[in-house]
Amino acid sequence: MGVSAIKDHRLSAAARVLVSEHFAVQAGECVLISADTRTDPELLDAVFGAVCQAGATPLLATLPKLPFQGALADPYLPPAFAAAAAQADVWLDFNFPYMAGSTPHDEAIKAGRVRYGLLALPDGASLARVYGGVDFGALMDFQVALAEYLDARAGAEAHFTCPLGSDARFILQPVKLKRHRVANVPGIHTVPGAQSLYPQLDSVRGRIVLQALFDEVYRPLRRPITLEVDGRIQGFSGAGAEDAPRLERALRRAGNGQYGYFVHFTLGFHPAACFTGTNFIEDIRLPGTNAIGMGLPWWEPGGGENHPDGVVFDQTLSVDGEVLVKNGAFQGPAALRALHERLLPRFY
């Protein structure tokens, strides 16, 4: 079997995992596949084919690349797209920036029918690694157990550091977006391999050093950016000349004219994820990675999925004094460690 055939096989297998195992697409369902003009055609062909194999009807909607995510994308979305989203049983969103938080998305979620997948994976290699590079059942077992572990520790203090000087503490809130092994219920579902930690908004204290950033575009940073936080973001320093104005604009958009709070922190743990420098969703699933949302959260008035995200690599994270990750490597606790040991990469 040649290299091209192996690549095609891995992509097709990953698409089947996404469609049949993760989203449990059933015969007769309508599956909306949204993409932009930069999405890999081979990825779309594989997902389209997997939907057909499941006996469902795919509808592919390709739009120009959105300049913003969330409600800021509304002016760029045609009414016909909103109608399609409202009638779909499953919506697989490969757009990046993604449509979560836009008006068509919010209305479709409120209608209570659609199973929305925030995927934002632009190329076939990333889809193959994320959905095919590890046993999916083992990945979801760990994902759900980690979410339950964090949810049970609401009110505890979390503390993370990184080799570049991050050192921040916050009080955990309950998990806002519950994890399902199978996305067979209406609502928002995300790519496995990372878990969000939700802080009490005014509890975050310390310094955070960003190595990559998604504000108006996603990129590794030429110069790290240091954020100072005391409840709200107090300011930032160290940014390259090209990065400072972008982050300034994004923070003030997301914070209604102010810098705002930290919306979420995360812990990445996907064993087959690779650093791409171009694919935000895969990069933040690297083991030990922390994607940090800034602005106002979607559960607060005026908040939404239009916030910038900074990225910290190789974090050390403890919760209630118990070390989960040290310099990016998973440590424990014992019950989670046993599940984590099953996460063996098949390929990279």
C-alpha positions as CSV (number, residue, x, y, z in Angstrom):
1,M,0.0,0.0,0.0
2,G,1.5,3.4,-1.1
3,V,1.7,6.5,1.0
4,S,-1.3,8.1,-0.8
5,A,-3.4,5.0,-0.2
6,I,-2.5,5.0,3.5
7,K,-3.4,8.7,3.8
8,D,-6.7,8.1,2.1
9,H,-7.5,5.1,4.3
10,R,-6.7,7.0,7.5
11,L,-8.9,10.0,6.4
12,S,-11.8,7.8,5.5
13,A,-11.6,5.9,8.7
14,A,-11.5,9.1,10.8
15,A,-14.5,10.5,8.9
16,R,-16.4,7.3,9.8
17,V,-15.5,7.7,13.4
18,L,-16.6,11.3,13.4
19,V,-19.9,10.6,11.7
20,S,-20.9,7.2,13.1
21,E,-19.2,6.9,16.4
22,H,-19.1,10.5,17.7
23,F,-22.3,11.9,16.2
24,A,-24.2,8.6,15.8
25,V,-25.6,9.8,12.5
26,Q,-28.7,7.7,11.6
27,A,-30.3,6.7,8.3
28,G,-32.8,9.4,7.2
29,E,-31.1,12.3,9.1
30,C,-30.1,15.5,7.4
31,V,-26.4,16.5,8.0
32,L,-25.3,20.0,7.3
33,I,-21.6,20.2,6.5
34,S,-20.4,23.8,6.7
35,A,-17.0,24.8,5.3
36,D,-15.1,27.8,3.9
37,T,-13.1,28.1,0.7
38,R,-9.9,27.1,2.5
39,T,-11.2,23.8,3.8
40,D,-9.4,20.7,2.4
41,P,-11.6,19.2,-0.4
42,E,-10.4,15.7,0.5
43,L,-11.6,16.2,4.0
44,L,-15.0,17.3,2.8
45,D,-15.2,14.4,0.3
46,A,-14.4,11.9,3.1
47,V,-17.0,13.3,5.5
48,F,-19.6,13.6,2.7
49,G,-19.0,9.9,1.9
50,A,-19.2,8.8,5.5
51,V,-22.6,10.6,5.9
52,C,-23.9,8.8,2.8
53,Q,-22.6,5.4,4.1
54,A,-24.6,6.0,7.3
55,G,-27.7,6.3,5.2
56,A,-28.2,10.1,5.9
57,T,-28.5,13.0,3.5
58,P,-25.5,15.4,3.5
59,L,-25.8,19.1,2.5
60,L,-22.5,20.9,1.9
61,A,-22.5,24.6,2.4
62,T,-19.3,26.4,1.4
63,L,-18.9,30.0,2.4
64,P,-16.1,32.6,2.0
65,K,-13.8,32.5,5.0
66,L,-15.4,34.4,7.9
67,P,-13.4,37.3,9.2
68,F,-14.7,36.8,12.8
69,Q,-16.3,34.1,14.9
70,G,-19.5,34.3,16.9
71,A,-22.0,37.1,16.5
72,L,-19.4,39.2,14.7
73,A,-19.9,36.7,11.8
74,D,-23.6,37.6,11.4
75,P,-23.2,40.2,8.6
76,Y,-21.4,37.6,6.5
77,L,-24.0,34.7,6.8
78,P,-26.8,34.6,4.2
79,P,-30.4,34.0,5.3
80,A,-30.4,30.7,3.3
81,F,-27.7,29.3,5.5
82,A,-29.7,30.1,8.7
83,A,-32.7,28.2,7.2
84,A,-30.5,25.1,6.5
85,A,-29.0,25.2,10.0
86,A,-32.5,25.4,11.6
87,Q,-33.7,22.2,9.7
88,A,-30.6,20.0,10.2
89,D,-30.4,17.1,12.5
90,V,-26.6,17.3,12.6
91,W,-24.4,20.3,11.8
92,L,-20.7,19.6,11.3
93,D,-19.0,23.0,11.3
94,F,-15.5,23.0,9.7
95,N,-15.4,26.8,9.3
96,F,-12.5,28.6,10.9
97,P,-13.3,31.1,12.4
98,Y,-16.3,28.9,13.4
99,M,-20.0,29.8,13.6
100,A,-20.6,29.0,17.3
101,G,-22.2,32.1,18.9
102,S,-23.5,33.4,15.6
103,T,-27.3,34.2,15.3
104,P,-28.0,31.2,13.0
105,H,-26.1,28.9,15.4
106,D,-27.9,30.3,18.5
107,E,-31.3,30.0,16.9
108,A,-30.7,26.4,15.8
109,I,-29.5,25.4,19.3
110,K,-32.5,27.1,20.9
111,A,-34.9,25.2,18.6
112,G,-33.6,22.0,20.3
113,R,-33.1,19.8,17.2
114,V,-29.6,20.1,15.9
115,R,-26.5,18.3,17.2
116,Y,-23.8,20.9,16.4
117,G,-20.2,19.9,16.1
118,L,-17.7,22.7,16.6
119,L,-14.9,21.1,14.5
120,A,-13.0,23.9,12.8
121,L,-10.5,21.4,11.4
122,P,-9.3,22.7,8.0
123,D,-7.4,19.8,6.5
124,G,-7.6,16.0,6.2
125,A,-4.3,15.3,8.0
126,S,-5.6,17.0,11.2
127,L,-9.0,15.2,11.0
128,A,-7.1,11.9,10.5
129,R,-5.0,12.4,13.6
130,V,-7.7,13.8,15.9
131,Y,-10.4,11.2,15.0
132,G,-8.2,8.3,13.9
133,G,-4.9,8.6,15.7
134,V,-6.1,7.0,18.9
135,D,-8.8,4.6,20.0
136,F,-11.9,6.7,20.1
137,G,-13.6,4.8,22.9
138,A,-10.5,5.2,25.1
139,L,-10.2,8.9,24.3
140,M,-13.8,9.5,25.3
141,D,-13.6,7.4,28.4
142,F,-10.7,9.7,29.6
143,Q,-12.5,12.8,28.3
144,V,-15.7,12.1,30.3
145,A,-13.8,11.1,33.4
146,L,-11.6,14.2,33.4
147,A,-14.7,16.4,33.0
148,E,-16.4,14.7,35.9
149,Y,-13.2,15.0,38.0
150,L,-13.1,18.8,37.4
151,D,-16.9,19.2,37.9
152,A,-16.7,17.5,41.3
153,R,-14.0,20.0,42.4
154,A,-16.0,23.2,41.8
155,G,-14.9,25.7,44.4
156,A,-11.3,24.3,44.6
157,E,-8.3,26.3,43.6
158,A,-6.5,25.6,40.4
159,H,-2.9,26.7,39.8
160,F,-0.9,26.6,36.6
161,T,2.6,27.6,35.5
162,C,4.6,27.2,32.3
163,P,8.4,27.3,31.4
164,L,8.1,30.9,30.1
165,G,6.9,32.3,33.4
166,S,3.1,31.8,33.6
167,D,2.0,31.6,37.2
168,A,-1.8,32.0,37.8
169,R,-4.4,30.8,40.2
170,F,-8.2,30.7,40.1
171,I,-11.3,29.1,41.7
172,L,-13.0,26.4,39.6
173,Q,-16.7,26.7,38.6
174,P,-18.7,23.7,37.6
175,V,-18.2,22.4,34.1
176,K,-20.5,24.5,31.8
177,L,-20.5,22.2,28.7
178,K,-21.2,18.6,29.8
179,R,-19.4,15.9,27.9
180,H,-21.2,13.0,26.2
181,R,-19.4,9.9,24.9
182,V,-21.7,9.9,22.0
183,A,-23.1,13.2,20.6
184,N,-26.7,11.8,20.3
185,V,-28.5,14.7,22.1
186,P,-29.2,18.1,20.7
187,G,-26.8,20.9,21.7
188,I,-23.1,21.9,21.3
189,H,-20.4,19.2,20.9
190,T,-16.7,19.8,20.5
191,V,-13.7,17.9,19.3
192,P,-12.4,15.5,21.9
193,G,-8.8,15.7,23.3
194,A,-9.1,18.9,25.4
195,Q,-11.1,19.8,28.5
196,S,-12.1,23.3,29.6
197,L,-11.7,24.6,33.1
198,Y,-14.1,27.4,34.0
199,P,-12.9,30.0,36.5
200,Q,-15.0,32.2,38.8
201,L,-14.6,35.4,36.8
202,D,-13.1,37.6,39.5
203,S,-10.9,34.9,41.0
204,V,-8.0,34.8,38.5
205,R,-4.8,36.2,39.8
206,G,-1.3,36.2,38.4
207,R,0.7,36.3,35.1
208,I,0.1,34.4,31.9
209,V,2.6,34.2,29.1
210,L,1.1,33.4,25.7
211,Q,3.1,31.6,22.9
212,A,0.3,31.5,20.3
213,L,-2.8,33.6,19.8
214,F,-6.2,33.4,18.0
215,D,-7.7,36.9,17.8
216,E,-8.3,37.9,14.2
217,V,-6.1,35.1,12.9
218,Y,-4.4,32.2,14.6
219,R,-0.6,32.1,14.7
220,P,2.4,31.3,16.8
221,L,3.8,34.6,18.3
222,R,7.1,36.0,17.2
223,R,7.4,37.5,20.7
224,P,5.5,36.0,23.7
225,I,2.8,38.2,25.2
226,T,2.5,38.6,29.0
227,L,-0.9,39.2,30.5
228,E,-1.3,40.6,34.0
229,V,-4.5,39.7,35.7
230,D,-6.2,40.7,39.0
231,G,-9.8,39.6,38.5
232,R,-10.0,41.4,35.1
233,I,-7.2,41.5,32.6
234,Q,-5.1,44.5,33.7
235,G,-2.9,44.8,30.6
236,F,-0.4,43.1,28.4
237,S,3.2,43.6,27.4
238,G,6.0,42.0,25.2
239,A,3.9,41.7,22.1
240,G,5.4,42.1,18.6
241,A,4.5,45.3,16.8
242,E,2.2,43.3,14.5
243,D,0.4,41.6,17.4
244,A,-0.3,44.3,19.9
245,P,-3.0,46.2,17.9
246,R,-4.7,43.0,16.9
247,L,-5.0,41.8,20.5
248,E,-6.0,45.2,21.7
249,R,-8.9,45.3,19.2
250,A,-10.0,41.7,20.0
251,L,-9.9,42.2,23.8
252,R,-12.0,45.3,23.6
253,R,-14.5,43.8,21.1
254,A,-14.9,40.7,23.4
255,G,-15.1,42.8,26.6
256,N,-17.6,45.4,25.4
257,G,-14.9,48.1,25.3
258,Q,-12.9,46.8,28.3
259,Y,-10.3,44.1,28.6
260,G,-12.7,41.7,30.4
261,Y,-12.1,38.5,32.2
262,F,-10.8,35.0,31.5
263,V,-13.6,32.9,30.1
264,H,-11.9,29.5,30.2
265,F,-8.7,27.6,30.6
266,T,-8.1,24.2,29.1
267,L,-6.0,21.0,29.3
268,G,-5.0,19.3,26.1
269,F,-4.3,15.5,26.2
270,H,-4.6,14.1,22.7
271,P,-1.7,11.7,22.1
272,A,-1.7,11.9,18.3
273,A,-2.0,15.7,18.0
274,C,0.8,17.5,16.2
275,F,1.9,21.1,16.4
276,T,0.9,22.7,13.1
277,G,1.2,26.5,13.8
278,T,-1.8,26.9,11.5
279,N,-4.6,24.7,13.0
280,F,-5.8,26.1,16.3
281,I,-8.1,23.2,17.1
282,E,-5.4,20.6,16.7
283,D,-2.7,22.7,18.4
284,I,-4.6,23.2,21.6
285,R,-5.0,19.4,21.9
286,L,-1.3,18.9,22.2
287,P,-0.6,17.2,25.6
288,G,-0.3,19.9,28.3
289,T,-1.6,22.8,26.2
290,N,-3.8,25.5,27.7
291,A,-6.1,27.5,25.5
292,I,-7.2,30.6,27.4
293,G,-10.4,32.5,26.4
294,M,-10.5,36.2,27.2
295,G,-13.5,38.5,27.3
296,L,-17.0,37.8,28.5
297,P,-18.3,34.3,28.7
298,W,-21.3,33.1,26.7
299,W,-23.4,32.5,29.9
300,E,-23.1,36.1,30.9
301,P,-25.2,39.0,29.5
302,G,-23.3,40.5,26.5
303,G,-21.0,37.6,26.3
304,G,-20.5,35.1,23.4
305,E,-18.2,33.0,21.3
306,N,-16.3,36.0,19.9
307,H,-13.5,36.0,22.4
308,P,-9.8,35.8,21.5
309,D,-7.8,32.7,22.7
310,G,-4.2,32.7,23.9
311,V,-2.2,29.5,24.0
312,V,0.3,28.3,26.7
313,F,2.3,25.2,26.0
314,D,3.8,22.6,28.4
315,Q,1.8,23.8,31.4
316,T,2.0,22.4,34.9
317,L,-1.5,22.2,36.4
318,S,-2.7,21.3,39.9
319,V,-6.2,21.3,41.3
320,D,-6.8,21.5,45.0
321,G,-3.1,20.8,45.5
322,E,-3.1,17.6,43.3
323,V,-0.8,17.7,40.3
324,L,-2.6,16.7,37.1
325,V,0.1,17.7,34.6
326,K,3.8,18.5,35.0
327,N,5.5,20.3,32.1
328,G,2.9,18.9,29.8
329,A,3.1,15.3,30.9
330,F,0.1,13.8,32.7
331,Q,0.7,12.7,36.3
332,G,-2.5,11.7,37.9
333,P,-4.6,11.2,40.0
334,A,-4.4,7.4,40.0
335,A,-8.0,6.8,38.6
336,L,-7.4,9.1,35.7
337,R,-3.9,7.9,35.2
338,A,-5.1,4.4,34.5
339,L,-7.5,5.7,31.8
340,H,-4.7,8.0,30.4
341,E,-2.4,5.0,29.9
342,R,-4.8,3.6,27.4
343,L,-4.3,6.7,25.1
344,L,-1.7,5.2,22.8
345,P,-1.1,7.0,19.5
346,R,-1.6,4.9,16.3
347,F,0.2,7.4,14.1
348,Y,1.1,11.1,13.9
